[in-house]
């Protein structure tokens, strides 16, 4: 569609048909061969993305090489129509290039600022996929949700820099972090904008504002929930992850709104853990023994039990034992809460 908009009809139709026809073809093959439908659909989507990537590269190189129309000056008077055309052309080029984080800034001559977005976007994506592949923990893929935030901010910042340039302002090539630091120095306090952006990751905004204990608990709860729910296959409780995220985000927004107007207190979310470190230590020891038993004892004991008694110990353990342990923990926690509520009522009555 971008090529058609720029009157590159043949090239635009070529990319359009090279995307649609393979999708239809692979879908037809999947319909007549349902046994391999999943693989065929993945191949079709993969081929479409590959063609789309080539189309994007072609558009980027074309826009970079195509010079802007020069502004004509007749008798010392600037031709306004030509100026408007040049501005529109520059705006179009910048907008299309900014779909790839950093390229729009490169087009405006802001190399350092563009590198920040380019490396931040693709570096984070590669790092998350690499960690997920190395650890075999699919839960880390959730961190790819940060990429749309970087992408949207990149688009907004690119168009803002373009508006400044077309208004005759001088563009300063510095990173986003340097901008926030400059704003903080001018205001004499920490940047509310940076705290809001960091709040996208649970706990980071709190820690930036100096709320270390509160931020650390929220960050640990978010990451620990992803790891535990994925490891123990507790898909029933996956709703806890967005719940923690939303609580952390809106709590950070409240702290940001109060920052500078009143002193913020670093009140932990769960003060019980700080006042009862002994139980936290016991819980960590039990968790370590559990993982040692799961990863060392069970793989060694399984074949021995199978040969000696004909019992598939691995099957029974992974199928039932883990769920039994989790059920006992939940039942015990519920009983503890019930006993605690009854004791509080008795104290209030007395």
C-alpha positions as CSV (number, residue, x, y, z in Angstrom):
1,X,0.0,0.0,0.0
2,X,2.9,2.3,0.7
3,X,4.3,1.7,-2.8
4,X,0.9,2.3,-4.4
5,X,0.6,5.6,-2.5
6,X,3.9,6.7,-4.0
7,X,2.7,5.7,-7.5
8,X,5.1,2.7,-7.6
9,X,2.2,0.6,-9.0
10,X,4.1,-2.4,-10.3
11,X,6.2,-2.8,-7.2
12,X,3.2,-2.4,-4.9
13,X,1.1,-4.9,-6.8
14,X,4.1,-7.3,-6.8
15,X,4.4,-7.3,-3.0
16,X,0.7,-7.4,-2.6
17,X,0.2,-10.6,-4.7
18,X,3.4,-12.2,-3.3
19,X,1.7,-11.9,0.1
20,X,-1.9,-12.8,-0.6
21,X,-1.4,-15.6,-3.1
22,X,0.9,-17.8,-1.0
23,X,-1.4,-17.4,2.0
24,X,-4.4,-18.6,-0.1
25,X,-2.3,-21.4,-1.5
26,X,-1.1,-22.6,1.9
27,X,-4.6,-22.3,3.3
28,X,-5.9,-24.5,0.4
29,X,-3.2,-27.1,1.0
30,X,-4.1,-27.1,4.7
31,X,-7.7,-27.7,3.8
32,X,-7.1,-30.7,1.6
33,X,-4.3,-32.0,3.9
34,X,-5.6,-31.5,7.5
35,X,-2.9,-33.8,9.0
36,X,-0.3,-31.2,8.2
37,X,-2.5,-28.1,8.5
38,X,-0.6,-26.6,11.4
39,X,2.7,-26.7,9.6
40,X,1.3,-25.4,6.3
41,X,-0.4,-22.5,8.0
42,X,2.8,-21.6,9.9
43,X,4.8,-21.8,6.6
44,X,2.2,-19.5,4.9
45,X,2.3,-16.9,7.6
46,X,6.1,-17.1,7.8
47,X,6.4,-16.5,4.0
48,X,4.0,-13.6,4.2
49,X,6.1,-12.0,7.0
50,X,9.2,-12.5,4.9
51,X,7.7,-10.8,1.9
52,X,6.5,-8.0,4.2
53,X,10.0,-7.5,5.6
54,X,11.4,-7.3,2.1
55,X,8.7,-4.8,1.2
56,X,9.6,-2.7,4.3
57,X,13.3,-2.7,3.4
58,X,12.6,-1.7,-0.2
59,X,10.4,1.2,1.1
60,X,13.1,2.3,3.5
61,X,15.9,2.4,1.0
62,X,13.7,4.2,-1.5
63,X,12.7,6.9,1.0
64,X,16.3,7.4,2.1
65,X,17.6,7.7,-1.5
66,X,14.8,9.9,-2.8
67,X,15.7,13.6,-2.3
68,X,13.3,16.1,-1.1
69,X,12.0,18.7,-3.5
70,X,14.0,21.9,-3.3
71,X,12.3,25.1,-2.2
72,X,12.3,27.6,-5.0
73,X,13.0,31.3,-4.3
74,X,11.8,33.8,-6.8
75,X,12.7,37.5,-6.3
76,X,13.6,36.9,-2.7
77,X,10.1,35.5,-2.0
78,X,9.7,31.9,-1.0
79,X,7.3,29.8,-3.0
80,X,4.8,28.7,-0.4
81,X,3.3,25.9,-2.4
82,X,6.8,24.3,-2.9
83,X,7.6,24.8,0.8
84,X,4.3,23.0,1.8
85,X,5.0,20.2,-0.6
86,X,8.5,19.8,0.8
87,X,7.2,19.7,4.3
88,X,4.6,17.2,3.4
89,X,7.1,15.0,1.6
90,X,9.5,15.2,4.6
91,X,6.6,14.4,7.0
92,X,5.6,11.4,4.9
93,X,9.1,10.0,4.6
94,X,9.7,10.4,8.4
95,X,6.4,8.8,9.3
96,X,7.0,5.8,7.1
97,X,10.6,5.3,8.3
98,X,9.6,5.6,11.9
99,X,7.7,2.3,11.6
100,X,11.1,0.8,12.2
101,X,12.3,2.3,15.6
102,X,15.2,4.7,15.1
103,X,15.1,5.1,11.3
104,X,12.9,8.2,11.5
105,X,15.5,9.8,13.8
106,X,18.3,8.8,11.4
107,X,16.4,10.5,8.6
108,X,16.3,13.7,10.7
109,X,20.0,13.5,11.4
110,X,19.5,12.4,15.1
111,X,21.9,9.5,15.1
112,X,22.4,9.0,18.9
113,X,18.7,9.4,19.6
114,X,17.9,6.9,16.8
115,X,20.4,4.4,18.1
116,X,18.7,4.5,21.5
117,X,15.4,3.4,20.0
118,X,16.8,0.9,17.5
119,X,19.0,-0.9,20.0
120,X,16.4,-0.7,22.8
121,X,13.7,-2.2,20.6
122,X,15.6,-5.0,18.8
123,X,18.0,-5.6,21.7
124,X,15.2,-6.2,24.1
125,X,13.4,-8.5,21.7
126,X,16.5,-10.6,21.0
127,X,17.4,-10.8,24.7
128,X,14.0,-12.0,25.8
129,X,13.8,-14.6,23.1
130,X,17.4,-15.7,23.9
131,X,16.7,-16.1,27.6
132,X,13.4,-17.9,26.9
133,X,15.2,-20.3,24.6
134,X,18.1,-20.9,26.9
135,X,16.0,-21.5,30.1
136,X,13.2,-23.3,28.2
137,X,10.8,-21.0,30.1
138,X,8.0,-19.7,27.9
139,X,6.9,-17.3,30.6
140,X,9.7,-14.9,29.7
141,X,8.0,-14.2,26.3
142,X,5.6,-12.0,28.3
143,X,8.3,-9.3,28.5
144,X,7.9,-8.8,24.7
145,X,4.8,-6.7,25.8
146,X,7.3,-3.9,26.4
147,X,8.1,-3.6,22.7
148,X,4.8,-2.0,21.7
149,X,5.4,0.7,24.3
150,X,8.9,1.5,22.9
151,X,7.4,1.5,19.4
152,X,4.6,3.9,20.2
153,X,7.0,6.2,22.1
154,X,9.4,6.1,19.1
155,X,6.6,7.2,16.7
156,X,5.5,10.0,19.1
157,X,9.1,11.3,19.6
158,X,9.9,11.1,15.9
159,X,6.9,13.3,14.9
160,X,7.7,15.7,17.8
161,X,11.2,16.1,16.5
162,X,9.9,16.7,13.0
163,X,7.5,19.4,14.1
164,X,10.4,21.2,15.9
165,X,12.5,21.0,12.7
166,X,9.8,22.4,10.5
167,X,9.1,25.2,13.0
168,X,12.7,26.3,12.6
169,X,13.9,25.0,16.0
170,X,17.4,23.5,16.3
171,X,17.4,19.8,16.9
172,X,19.8,18.5,19.6
173,X,21.1,15.0,19.0
174,X,20.9,13.5,22.5
175,X,19.3,10.3,23.9
176,X,15.9,10.1,25.6
177,X,17.6,9.5,29.0
178,X,19.7,12.6,28.6
179,X,16.4,14.6,28.0
180,X,14.9,13.2,31.1
181,X,18.1,14.0,33.1
182,X,18.1,17.6,31.8
183,X,14.4,18.0,32.7
184,X,15.2,16.7,36.2
185,X,18.0,19.2,36.7
186,X,15.8,22.0,35.6
187,X,13.0,21.0,37.9
188,X,15.3,20.1,40.8
189,X,13.6,16.7,41.2
190,X,13.1,13.4,39.5
191,X,11.3,13.3,36.2
192,X,7.7,12.3,36.5
193,X,7.6,11.4,32.8
194,X,10.5,8.9,33.3
195,X,8.9,7.4,36.4
196,X,5.7,6.9,34.5
197,X,7.5,5.1,31.6
198,X,9.4,2.9,34.0
199,X,6.1,2.0,35.7
200,X,5.3,-0.1,32.7
201,X,7.6,-2.7,34.3
202,X,6.3,-3.6,37.8
203,X,8.4,-2.1,40.5
204,X,10.8,-0.1,38.3
205,X,8.9,3.2,38.7
206,X,8.8,2.7,42.5
207,X,12.5,2.1,42.7
208,X,13.2,5.1,40.6
209,X,11.2,7.3,43.0
210,X,13.3,5.8,45.9
211,X,10.6,3.4,47.1
212,X,13.0,0.4,47.1
213,X,11.2,-2.0,49.4
214,X,7.8,-1.5,47.7
215,X,9.3,-1.7,44.2
216,X,11.4,-4.7,45.0
217,X,8.3,-6.6,46.3
218,X,6.2,-5.8,43.3
219,X,9.0,-6.7,40.8
220,X,9.7,-10.0,42.7
221,X,6.0,-10.9,42.8
222,X,5.6,-10.3,39.1
223,X,8.6,-12.3,38.0
224,X,8.2,-15.0,40.6
225,X,4.5,-15.5,39.5
226,X,5.5,-15.9,35.9
227,X,8.2,-18.5,36.8
228,X,6.1,-20.5,39.3
229,X,2.9,-20.6,37.3
230,X,4.8,-21.7,34.2
231,X,6.9,-24.3,36.0
232,X,4.1,-25.8,38.0
233,X,1.7,-25.6,35.1
234,X,-0.9,-23.6,37.1
235,X,-2.7,-22.0,34.2
236,X,-5.8,-21.5,36.3
237,X,-4.0,-18.7,38.2
238,X,-2.5,-16.9,35.2
239,X,-4.9,-14.0,36.0
240,X,-2.6,-13.1,38.8
241,X,0.0,-11.8,36.4
242,X,-2.1,-9.0,34.8
243,X,-3.6,-8.3,38.3
244,X,-0.1,-7.6,39.7
245,X,0.8,-5.6,36.7
246,X,-2.2,-3.3,36.9
247,X,-1.9,-2.9,40.6
248,X,1.8,-1.9,40.3
249,X,1.1,0.5,37.4
250,X,-1.7,2.4,39.0
251,X,0.0,2.4,42.4
252,X,3.1,3.9,40.7
253,X,0.9,6.6,39.0
254,X,-0.4,7.6,42.4
255,X,3.1,7.9,43.8
256,X,4.2,9.9,40.7
257,X,1.3,12.3,41.2
258,X,2.3,12.9,44.8
259,X,6.0,13.2,44.1
260,X,7.3,16.7,44.8
261,X,4.1,17.8,46.6
262,X,4.5,15.5,49.7
263,X,7.1,13.1,51.1
264,X,6.7,9.5,49.8
265,X,6.9,6.8,52.4
266,X,8.5,3.5,51.4
267,X,5.8,1.2,52.8
268,X,6.1,-2.4,51.6
269,X,3.2,-4.1,50.1
270,X,3.4,-7.1,52.5
271,X,4.9,-6.0,55.8
272,X,4.4,-9.5,57.2
273,X,7.4,-10.9,55.3
274,X,9.7,-8.2,56.8
275,X,8.5,-8.8,60.3
276,X,8.7,-12.6,60.0
277,X,12.0,-13.3,58.2
278,X,12.3,-16.6,59.9
279,X,9.3,-18.0,58.1
280,X,10.5,-16.6,54.8
281,X,13.8,-18.5,55.4
282,X,12.0,-21.7,56.2
283,X,9.9,-21.3,53.0
284,X,13.0,-20.8,50.9
285,X,14.6,-23.9,52.4
286,X,11.5,-26.0,51.7
287,X,11.3,-24.6,48.1
288,X,15.0,-25.5,47.6
289,X,14.5,-29.1,48.9
290,X,11.4,-29.4,46.6
291,X,13.4,-28.4,43.5
292,X,16.3,-30.6,44.5
293,X,14.0,-33.5,44.9
294,X,12.2,-32.8,41.6
295,X,15.4,-32.3,39.5
296,X,17.7,-34.8,41.1
297,X,16.0,-37.4,43.2
298,X,13.0,-38.1,40.9
299,X,15.1,-38.6,37.7
300,X,17.4,-41.0,39.6
301,X,14.7,-42.8,41.6
302,X,12.3,-43.3,38.7
303,X,14.2,-45.9,36.7
304,X,15.0,-47.8,39.9
305,X,11.4,-48.0,41.0
306,X,10.3,-49.0,37.5
307,X,12.8,-51.9,37.4
308,X,12.3,-53.1,41.0
309,X,8.5,-52.8,41.4
310,X,7.2,-52.1,37.9
311,X,5.9,-48.7,39.0
312,X,6.3,-45.7,36.7
313,X,7.3,-43.3,39.5
314,X,7.9,-40.4,37.2
315,X,4.4,-40.6,35.8
316,X,2.7,-40.6,39.2
317,X,4.9,-37.9,40.6
318,X,4.5,-35.4,37.7
319,X,0.8,-36.2,37.2
320,X,-0.4,-36.1,40.7
321,X,2.2,-35.3,43.4
322,X,2.7,-31.6,42.3
323,X,-1.0,-30.9,42.3
324,X,-1.4,-32.6,45.7
325,X,1.3,-30.3,47.2
326,X,-0.2,-27.2,45.7
327,X,-3.7,-28.2,47.0
328,X,-2.3,-28.8,50.5
329,X,-0.7,-25.3,50.5
330,X,-3.9,-23.6,49.4
331,X,-6.0,-25.6,52.0
332,X,-3.5,-24.8,54.7
333,X,-3.4,-21.1,53.7
334,X,-7.2,-21.0,53.8
335,X,-7.4,-22.6,57.3
336,X,-4.8,-20.1,58.5
337,X,-6.8,-17.2,57.3
338,X,-10.0,-18.6,58.9
339,X,-8.3,-19.1,62.2
340,X,-6.8,-15.7,62.1
341,X,-10.1,-14.0,61.3
342,X,-11.8,-15.8,64.2
343,X,-9.1,-14.8,66.7
344,X,-9.4,-11.2,65.6
345,X,-13.2,-11.2,66.1
346,X,-12.7,-12.7,69.6
347,X,-10.2,-9.9,70.5
348,X,-12.6,-7.3,69.2
349,X,-15.5,-8.7,71.2
350,X,-13.4,-8.9,74.4
